[in-house]
């Protein structure tokens, strides 16, 4: 699983105003760092440079990657509905910072065994209507070859995002 690492790289690139046309070698370096730095008393979480993940605490590992590998010391992983709100996402976007969101692949409403599963995407836009209500969102899906600028209606996004408990990562310098 590399969607989280690729999402961190996407946000870092945006903040640094750098485009990484060949991200695979960089993601391998991120994975090597994660393998070295996220092992716990329960055993390794990332077993090799290809990012094979064995479970537990993924969203916090993305925060660690942003803070300690990339130097974005003010990054924060948001777990749960207390801070993971549409308003919080909007505030990050208006500050010029895309947000990593944990949803289900293809913005499905639920994970399906052998099918759609938990996935990280980069939220890059929200449409606010005249009545100050958000109606739709745009994400970059790092897991798809043409995943840039995918559009979803807000209700579909909220339903998929809720499956993770509204987990997200704010990448901040």
Buried (B, 14 or more C-beta within 10 A) or exposed (E): BBBBBBBBBBBBBBBEEEEBEEBEEBBBEBBBBBBEBBEEEEEBBBBEBBBBBEEEBBBBBBBBBBBEBBEBEEBBBBBEEEBBEBEBBBEBBEEEBBBBBBBBBBBBBEBEEEEBEBBBBBBBEBEEEEEEEBEBBBBBBBBEEEBBEBEBEBEBBBBBBBBBBBBBBBBBE
